[in-house]
Amino acid sequence: MKFFLDSADINEIKDALSFGILDGVTTNPSLIKEAVEREKSRGKKIDLDSYINNILKLCNGKPVSLEVVSSDYENMLREGKMLYKKFNKIAKNVYVKIPINPCLELECSNDMEGIRAIKKLSDEKIPVNCTLIFTPEQALLAAKAGAKFVSPFVGRVDDYLRETAHIKFNKSDYFPEEGWKDGKKILNDRGIVSGVELIREISEIFRKQKIQSEILAASIRNTRQIREVAIAGADIATIPFNVFSKIASHIKTAEGMQKFTKDIVPEYAKLFGTEIKK
Ligand code: E4P
């Protein structure tokens, strides 16, 4: 499974790249807002053109998703083409992020605007990351329209299930992949009992239907979800920095290191030309 960073913060991107295992970056308007506000709070005026250029150069060939802002076909298409034309020449790594369904209201007559935009951009060989996916059917549709990445929102599925059942929770709380038992009933949204299950179903469909689009597990809230989406068949997980930086931690690893460090005898340290501080 590939590891992407879910961030528009240039310092986080630099740090994550320094780990040497980063495969790409995803942004969205909310992450760009955070980055803009952070720069402003540091007294810096942000020039978004060069800020994005820098991210693309740093990522050098690794996919970076940039999202459109409109919600109708014509404008999403225009924005998608603009993003690609303006930024892809920097490092050949732009993926245009298009919502599966850009309707701002629940009842909407233009449900297929996102699909139309994905199809048209894909036909023009512009790689698309289809975002805001909450059902396997949406993923199937996005893939059929030509999306290279389909992004199911794992954490937001779990949030939604708890919210609709009025369960209090913190966003980083673990949500069981087999679902949440509320009395005798397991919470579900159209039969989907957790974000991880959503990934598993999409993965099964893509395998059976021989679909090439990659499943990008988004909206990741904790490290255990990374393991679970990998088992469920995600090709990529996009991970916020605060979760990314915890993946390698374990209390017993730290304890083990303390013991090994304590046990280093001078003779062994000399072998490395290292001085061990005790
Ligand atoms: C990335 O592609 C998504 O926009 C992002 O993972 C959403 O995460 P959130 O649900 O934590 O906002």
Residues whose N, C-alpha, C, O or C-beta is under 5 A from the ligand:
A	BS01	E4P	D6 T26 T27 N28 R156 A218 S219 I220 T238
